[in-house]
Amino acid sequence: MTELGASLHEAEIYFASQPEHKAKVQQAVLRFERFVKESLPQGTTASQIAVRTRLLMMAIETFGKTVAEEKLSRRRLLAWAQACADVTSNYIGLP
């Protein structure tokens, strides 16, 4: 698993430098920002939306990477996913 993780890390570095990857990441950020903006009360500042968007994206990415390294049963995986969603949405202020 360690070797696979190192290989995936190398691939991630390579793809991160590619213009197509950067464009897709920017597209994802814009879509997450729209989702967060539409979910929060009117009057939420652009800065607050940006911070909450980044936090949401980081939580999803970190959770996904961590879970990929674990050998969780489907039941435990769903429990972790729900807990992560609850904590993140509560902190960000999503309904």
C-alpha positions, 0 to 999 in steps of 0.5 A, a space after each residue: 500500500 505504501 508503494 501505491 500511495 507513493 505512486 499516486 502522489 507522483 501522479 498527483 504532482 504530475 497532473 497538478 501541473 497540467 493546464 487541463 487539470 488546473 482548468 478542471 480544478 478551477 471549474 470544481 471550485 466555482 461549482 462548490 462556491 456556487 453551491 455554498 453561496 446558494 446554501 448560505 443566507 443572503 448577505 454572506 460575504 464573498 470572503 466567508 463564502 471562499 473560506 467555507 468553500 475551501 474548508 468544504 473541499 478540504 474536508 471532502 478531499 481529506 476524508 476521501 484520502 483517509 478512508 481510501 487507506 482504511 479497510 472499512 466495512 460499508 456500514 462503517 464507511 457510511 457512518 464515517 461519511 455521515 459524521 464528516 458531513 454532519 460536522 462539516 455542514 454544521 461548522 460551515 453553516 449549511 442547512 
